[in-house]
Amino acid sequence: MDLVVLGASHVTAPAEIRDQLQMTSREVVDLCARLRGSREQILELSVLSTCNRTEIYSLVRDPERAGGLIGRAADELKGVPHMSNGRYTYFLRGPEMVRHLFRVASGIESLMVGEPQILGQLRDAYKLADRSRFTGAILSRLLNTALHVGKRARTETRIGEGSVSVACAAVEMALKVFDGLEKHTVAVVGAGETGRLVATHLAERNPARLLVLNRTFDRAAQLAEEVGGQARPFEALDAVLAEADVVATATSAPRPLLRSDGLSEIVKSRRTGPLVLVDISTPRNIDPAAGKVEDVFLYDLDALESIADQNRARRAREIPKVEAIVEEEVEAFFDWYGALHVVPVLRAFRNRFHEIGEAEAARQRGLSDKERASLQAYTRSLINKLLHPPTLRIKNLDATTARGLRKLVAIQELFELEIHEHTDSDGETE
């Protein structure tokens, strides 16, 4: 058996191809159903599909044969030949597959290095595979370890610190002026792709109110519903400026929407403190001179890009530290996986009970050497008799089947066994 991944990502495939390969939850379930008849070859399977990657992780018997089955099933599902023709995909096995997954989980394979969404996406992928009844002991352990790697990367390094997108940087600048947005009103002018990103990031900060303006009111209403905000007509911009604390503009207007002279009058009527203006439009929506108005903080696209670039460089310097964590976890996983055979599990199982028996015999005080030797012999004999039935059952497990592997993992976890390839058996092995 081998661990494999067949995938395509932003590294190997353009956006158009990735869009064609991306799978919905329903399609993942459909893929699992299509491959259910191939369980002799494909023992376990999980799909991670986002806008930047579609990867099918599996435990298989024959990697080449299973890879072909998976690729063809994915192509039939999506109606395109991309997963099986090798032009946009990669096929990794064993340690390379595990290393790749851990790098993905840690964020260093993301388009935006260190982005946090991948952990939630991995968690959802595991839950979906579990509901489809296509995961097992090995992929469950692997995916949970990947989540652990991702958490370690974010707590032990600075890979996730600082905003690396303009939309995130816009929110970061607002937070430099206000200590949280829970008591403040924020507004987004523009309901296009950039406006949606800014509104989403602002909504994550739980502002007191989130207002959305757009020349087409229906689009403003749609975005406001998505982010839990309120839609306002575009003509209400001056009124919004008077009540909002943070205003982000993201429109394609050919001329500035806000001029410094008009803004001065609006600011005089405000009673809510400083006003943060974030202009991420091209061309600019806000007159640069607006930043000179008292109590107005203006951040334009150039400033936000500079902040994002600095943060990207800072994250890039953290990559070697994350890679060290990944290598440590790859080695630990294969220490566990490599010892997951009947003989090491059986030896560890028997050792566990004999160690307990010896420890209990040693605790008995006031015994002569002869009495102690007799007690130890009796303890070993009793444990061997008690272990005889489960020993036979473990010996008869077939570790080349998904069912056999599940049982071996269950035994290991149930008895908290420390398994090593060269574990010595203490006491008779029946």
C-alpha positions in Angstrom: 0.0 0.0 0.0 1.0 3.6 -0.6 -0.1 7.1 0.2 -0.7 9.2 -3.0 -2.1 12.5 -4.0 -3.3 13.5 -7.5 -3.7 17.2 -7.8 -3.5 20.5 -9.6 -2.9 23.9 -8.0 -2.0 27.5 -8.8 1.6 26.3 -9.3 0.7 23.9 -12.2 -2.6 25.1 -13.6 -4.0 28.5 -14.7 -7.1 29.9 -13.1 -9.3 28.8 -16.0 -8.3 25.2 -15.5 -8.5 25.4 -11.7 -12.1 26.7 -12.1 -13.0 23.7 -14.3 -11.5 21.3 -11.7 -12.9 22.7 -8.5 -15.4 20.4 -6.9 -18.5 21.3 -4.8 -19.3 19.2 -1.7 -21.9 17.4 -3.7 -19.4 16.6 -6.4 -16.9 15.2 -3.9 -19.6 12.9 -2.6 -20.4 11.9 -6.2 -16.6 11.2 -6.8 -16.5 9.0 -3.7 -19.6 7.1 -5.0 -18.0 6.6 -8.4 -14.9 5.1 -6.8 -16.7 3.0 -4.3 -16.5 0.0 -6.7 -12.7 0.3 -6.7 -12.2 -0.2 -3.0 -9.9 -3.1 -3.6 -7.5 -0.6 -5.1 -8.5 2.6 -3.3 -8.8 1.9 0.4 -9.2 5.5 1.7 -9.8 8.9 0.0 -10.2 12.6 0.8 -10.6 15.6 -1.5 -9.3 19.1 -0.9 -10.8 21.5 -3.4 -10.5 25.3 -3.3 -10.2 28.1 -5.8 -6.4 27.5 -5.9 -6.1 23.7 -5.7 -8.0 20.5 -6.2 -6.1 17.5 -4.6 -7.3 14.0 -4.1 -5.5 12.2 -1.3 -5.7 8.4 -1.0 -4.4 5.2 0.5 -4.0 2.7 -2.4 -2.6 -0.7 -3.2 -1.1 -0.1 -6.7 -0.3 3.6 -7.0 -0.2 3.8 -10.8 -3.4 1.8 -11.3 -5.2 3.7 -8.6 -4.0 7.0 -9.9 -5.5 6.2 -13.3 -8.8 5.2 -11.7 -9.0 8.4 -9.7 -8.0 10.6 -12.6 -10.5 9.1 -15.0 -13.3 9.3 -12.4 -12.6 13.0 -11.8 -12.5 13.7 -15.5 -15.9 11.9 -16.0 -17.3 13.9 -13.1 -16.2 17.3 -14.3 -16.5 16.6 -18.0 -12.9 17.7 -18.7 -9.7 15.6 -19.3 -7.3 17.6 -17.0 -6.8 15.2 -14.1 -5.8 12.2 -16.2 -3.7 13.7 -19.0 -0.9 14.9 -16.7 -0.6 18.4 -18.3 -1.7 20.4 -15.3 -1.4 17.8 -12.5 1.2 16.3 -10.1 1.2 12.8 -8.7 3.1 12.3 -5.4 3.7 9.2 -3.4 4.8 8.2 0.1 6.9 10.8 2.0 6.6 13.3 -0.9 2.8 13.1 -0.6 2.9 13.6 3.2 5.4 16.4 2.9 3.3 18.2 0.3 0.1 17.9 2.5 1.9 19.3 5.5 3.3 22.2 3.5 -0.2 22.9 2.3 -1.6 22.8 5.8 1.2 25.1 7.1 0.4 27.7 4.4 3.7 27.8 2.6 2.2 26.3 -0.6 -0.6 28.9 -0.7 -0.8 31.6 -3.3 -0.8 34.0 -0.3 1.9 32.5 1.9 0.6 31.9 5.4 -3.1 32.5 4.7 -5.2 30.9 7.5 -8.2 29.7 5.4 -6.5 26.5 4.3 -6.8 25.0 7.8 -10.6 25.4 7.8 -10.7 24.0 4.2 -8.7 21.0 5.3 -10.9 20.4 8.2 -14.0 20.6 6.0 -12.4 18.2 3.5 -11.8 15.6 6.3 -15.4 15.9 7.6 -16.8 15.5 4.1 -14.7 12.4 3.4 -15.8 11.0 6.8 -19.4 11.5 5.9 -18.8 9.8 2.6 -17.4 6.8 4.5 -14.2 6.9 2.5 -11.7 7.8 5.2 -10.0 5.2 7.5 -7.4 4.9 10.2 -4.5 6.1 8.0 -6.0 9.1 6.3 -7.7 10.1 9.5 -4.3 10.1 11.3 -2.7 11.9 8.4 -5.2 14.7 8.1 -5.3 15.2 11.8 -1.5 15.5 11.8 -1.7 17.9 9.0 -4.0 20.1 11.0 -1.6 19.9 13.9 1.3 20.9 11.6 -0.7 23.9 10.4 -1.4 25.0 14.0 2.3 24.6 15.0 3.4 26.7 12.0 1.2 29.5 13.1 2.0 29.4 16.8 5.7 28.7 16.6 6.6 31.0 13.7 5.4 34.3 12.3 4.2 32.8 9.0 0.7 34.1 9.5 1.5 37.5 10.8 0.7 40.7 8.9 -1.7 41.3 6.0 -0.5 40.1 2.6 -3.5 41.3 0.5 -4.6 44.8 -0.1 -8.0 44.1 1.3 -6.5 42.7 4.6 -4.1 45.6 4.8 -7.0 48.0 4.6 -8.5 46.5 7.7 -5.2 46.4 9.4 -4.8 50.2 8.9 -8.2 50.8 10.4 -7.2 48.8 13.4 -4.1 50.9 13.9 -6.4 53.9 14.5 -9.1 52.1 16.5 -8.6 49.5 19.1 -11.1 47.1 17.6 -14.2 47.8 15.5 -16.9 46.4 17.8 -18.1 49.9 18.7 -17.6 51.5 15.3 -19.5 51.9 12.1 -17.7 50.9 8.9 -18.7 51.4 5.3 -17.7 50.0 2.0 -18.3 51.9 -1.2 -18.4 49.5 -4.2 -19.8 46.0 -4.4 -17.4 44.5 -7.0 -14.8 41.8 -6.3 -12.5 44.1 -4.3 -15.4 45.7 -2.4 -16.6 42.2 -1.5 -13.2 41.2 -0.1 -12.9 44.3 2.0 -16.5 44.0 3.3 -15.8 40.3 4.2 -12.6 41.2 6.1 -14.3 44.0 7.9 -17.3 41.8 8.8 -14.9 39.3 10.4 -13.9 42.1 12.9 -17.6 42.3 14.1 -18.1 46.1 13.7 -21.2 47.7 15.3 -22.6 48.4 11.9 -21.4 47.6 8.3 -22.9 49.8 5.6 -22.6 49.0 1.9 -23.1 51.5 -0.9 -23.1 50.9 -4.7 -24.4 52.8 -7.7 -26.7 49.8 -8.4 -28.6 49.4 -5.1 -29.5 45.7 -5.7 -25.8 44.8 -5.8 -25.3 46.7 -2.6 -28.2 44.9 -1.0 -26.9 41.5 -2.1 -23.4 42.1 -0.7 -24.9 43.6 2.5 -26.9 40.4 3.0 -23.8 38.2 2.4 -21.8 40.0 5.1 -24.5 40.8 7.6 -24.6 44.5 6.8 -27.0 47.2 5.7 -27.4 48.6 2.2 -27.5 52.4 1.6 -28.2 54.2 -1.7 -25.1 55.6 -3.3 -26.5 59.2 -3.0 -26.3 58.8 0.8 -22.5 58.9 0.7 -22.2 62.3 2.4 -24.5 61.2 5.2 -22.5 57.9 5.6 -19.3 59.9 5.9 -20.8 61.9 8.8 -21.7 58.7 10.8 -19.1 56.1 9.8 -15.6 55.8 11.4 -14.0 53.8 8.6 -14.9 54.2 4.9 -13.3 52.0 2.2 -13.8 52.9 -1.4 -13.5 50.3 -4.2 -15.2 51.6 -7.3 -14.2 52.1 -10.9 -15.4 55.8 -10.9 -13.2 57.8 -13.4 -13.1 60.8 -11.1 -12.7 61.2 -7.3 -15.8 60.6 -5.3 -14.4 62.5 -2.3 -12.6 65.9 -2.5 -10.8 67.6 0.3 -12.9 70.7 0.4 -16.2 68.9 0.6 -14.7 66.5 3.2 -13.7 69.4 5.4 -17.3 70.4 5.9 -18.4 66.9 6.6 -15.7 66.3 9.2 -16.7 69.5 11.0 -20.2 68.0 11.5 -18.9 64.7 12.8 -19.1 63.9 16.5 -17.6 60.4 16.4 -13.9 61.1 16.4 -11.3 60.3 13.7 -12.3 59.2 10.2 -10.3 56.5 8.5 -10.5 56.6 4.7 -9.1 53.6 2.7 -8.9 54.1 -1.1 -8.2 50.8 -3.0 -9.6 52.0 -6.3 -8.0 52.5 -9.6 -8.1 55.3 -10.5 -8.3 56.9 -7.1 -11.7 57.6 -5.5 -10.4 60.0 -2.9 -8.5 63.2 -3.5 -5.0 62.7 -2.0 -5.3 66.1 -0.3 -8.1 64.6 1.9 -5.3 63.1 4.0 -4.4 66.6 5.2 -7.8 67.4 6.7 -7.7 67.3 10.5 -8.8 64.0 12.1 -8.8 62.2 8.7 -6.4 59.3 8.1 -6.1 58.4 4.4 -4.5 55.2 3.1 -4.3 54.8 -0.6 -3.5 51.8 -2.8 0.3 52.5 -2.9 0.5 52.6 0.9 -1.5 49.4 1.2 0.6 47.6 -1.4 3.7 48.7 0.4 2.4 47.2 3.7 1.4 44.0 2.0 4.8 43.7 0.3 6.6 44.2 3.6 4.5 41.5 5.2 5.0 39.1 2.3 8.7 39.5 2.7 8.5 39.0 6.5 6.5 35.8 5.9 8.9 34.5 3.3 11.7 34.8 5.9 9.7 32.4 8.1 9.5 29.6 5.5 12.7 27.8 6.5 11.3 27.6 10.1 8.1 26.1 8.9 9.9 23.7 6.7 11.8 22.4 9.7 8.5 21.8 11.5 7.2 20.0 8.4 10.2 17.7 8.2 10.0 16.9 11.9 6.3 15.9 11.5 6.9 13.9 8.3 9.5 11.8 10.2 7.2 11.3 13.2 4.3 10.3 10.9 6.4 7.6 9.2 7.8 6.4 12.4 4.2 5.6 13.3 3.1 4.4 9.9 6.2 2.3 9.3 5.6 0.4 12.6 2.0 -0.2 11.8 2.3 -3.9 11.1 1.0 -7.0 13.0 4.3 -8.0 14.6 5.3 -4.6 16.1 1.7 -4.0 17.3 1.5 -7.5 18.8 4.9 -7.1 20.6 4.0 -3.7 22.0 0.6 -5.0 23.1 2.1 -7.9 25.0 5.0 -5.8 26.4 2.4 -3.3 27.8 0.8 -5.9 30.0 4.0 -7.7 31.0 5.5 -4.3 32.1 2.5 -3.7 34.3 2.7 -7.2 35.7 6.4 -6.8 36.6 5.9 -3.4 38.1 3.1 -4.8 40.4 5.2 -7.8 41.4 8.1 -5.5 42.3 5.9 -3.5 44.6 5.3 -6.4 46.9 7.4 -6.1 50.1 8.7 -8.7 52.6 9.1 -11.5 50.1 12.1 -13.9 50.0 14.0 -14.3 46.7 12.2 -17.7 46.2 8.8 -16.2 46.9 9.5 -13.2 44.6 10.6 -15.5 41.8 7.5 -17.6 42.3 5.3 -14.5 42.1 7.0 -13.3 38.9 6.6 -16.7 37.3 2.9 -16.8 38.3 2.3 -13.2 37.0 3.9 -14.0 33.6 1.9 -17.2 33.3 -1.4 -15.5 34.2 -0.8 -12.6 31.7 0.1 -15.1 28.9 -3.1 -17.0 29.5 -5.2 -13.8 29.6 -3.5 -12.5 26.4 -3.7 -15.8 24.5 -7.2 -15.1 22.8 -6.4 -11.4 21.8 -2.9 -12.5 20.6 -4.4 -15.0 18.2 -6.9 -12.4 16.9 -4.1 -9.9 16.3 -1.9 -12.4 14.6 -4.8 -13.2 12.2 -5.3 -9.5 11.2 -4.6 -8.8 7.6 -2.8 -5.5 7.6 -3.1 -5.2 3.8 -6.8 -4.4 4.1 -8.5 -1.2 5.3 -10.4 -3.2 8.0 -7.2 -4.8 9.3 -5.4 -1.4 9.5 -8.3 0.1 11.3 -8.1 -2.6 14.0 -4.4 -2.2 14.4 -4.7 1.5 14.8 -7.6 1.0 17.3 -5.5 -1.4 19.4 -2.6 1.0 19.4 -4.7 4.0 20.5 -6.9 2.0 22.9 -3.9 0.7 24.9 -1.6 3.7 24.2 1.1 1.6 22.8 4.6 2.8 22.0 5.3 0.9 18.8 8.8 0.4 17.4 10.0 -1.9 14.7 12.4 -3.6 17.0 10.2 -3.8 20.1 11.3 -7.0 22.1 8.6 -9.2 23.4 8.7 -10.0 27.1 7.1 -13.3 27.9 6.1 -16.0 25.5 4.6 -15.2 22.2 1.8 -17.6 21.4 
